[in-house]
Amino acid sequence: MDIDHAWDLHPQVSVRPEPFGALLYHFGTRRLSFVKDRRLLAVLRALPHAPTVRAACSEAGVGATELPRFTAALSALAGSSMVVERAAP
C-alpha cells in the first residue's frame, strides 16, 4: 500500500462502530473484518476526504513511529478488498 496515494473504503463495505473499534462487512465478498483500534477506525473515517493515507493517519493522530503498524493494518484491509485505491479524477 502506497500511503502517499488516496484510498477509500470499498463502496460495498459497511462500517459498524463498536466499543472495541468496529466491524467491517463487505456485501460483495461477504467477508467480515474486526477493527480493534479506535484510531484505525478514525483513519478509515478520514479516508474519503483525505488526499492520502498519510494525511488520514495524521488527522487521526497517528504518529510517525506508529505509521508502519497502521500501514500494515490498512494493507491487510486492502488485501481483503475492504479498502481500495481511489481512482484518479
Beta strands, then each sheet from edge to edge (+ up, - down):
strand 1: 7-9
strand 2: 13-18
strand 3: 21-26
strand 4: 31-35
strand 5: 83-85
sheet 1: 1+ 5-
sheet 2: 2+ 3- 4+
end
